[in-house]
Amino acid sequence: MQYTRLRAVEQSVLMSSLARMPQWLRETCAGLSSELARTPGPADAFSPVEQVWHLADLEREGFGLRIRRLQQEHNPLLPDFDGTRIARERNYRALSLEVGLRAFAAARAENLATLAAVPAANWVREGTQVGVGPVSLCDMPLFLHQHDASHVAEIREWRRHVGMDTLGAGDIG
């Protein structure tokens, strides 16, 4: 389903959910010790610090880049974002959780401001994403939301894995 096909109230709910994700992450990660924040999930899934940095980098270098290029270029070829490879290369587990939370919040705010300013005629601008196929600018809010939902589920699973209850890790939208 494309963003432009949603009713105005559905668009508003979607964008509000996207705007809440940084705060949800902050609240969910509040009080984690440095050691616990670096503890991987089941089957060596991302730890909270890795989750946060993955979200920050993908927000800037994946979604942000796609949004800008779809607005500015005619039918761009958009690269894939290999999150697992990048996490390993950048050694996310050794980075600061707090700095990652701030980086994600700033990148998300920038993307939401950019999307809020998209002229109606530009929502149909298209490109091709490697590994995905044809995409349009109006797909981006839904892709962001789907990606957020997958990480919310992973973080909840991590909390269960380390013996933390999931109370306080409520829904984001």
Secondary structure by P-SEA (a helix, b strand, c coil): cccccccaaaaaaaaaaaaaaaaaaaaaaccccccccccccccccccaaaaaaaaaaaacccaaaaaaaaacccccbbbbbaaaaaaaaaccccccaaaaaaaaaaaaaaaaaaaaacccccccbbbbccccccccccaaaaaaaaaaaaaaaaaaaaaaaaccccccccccc
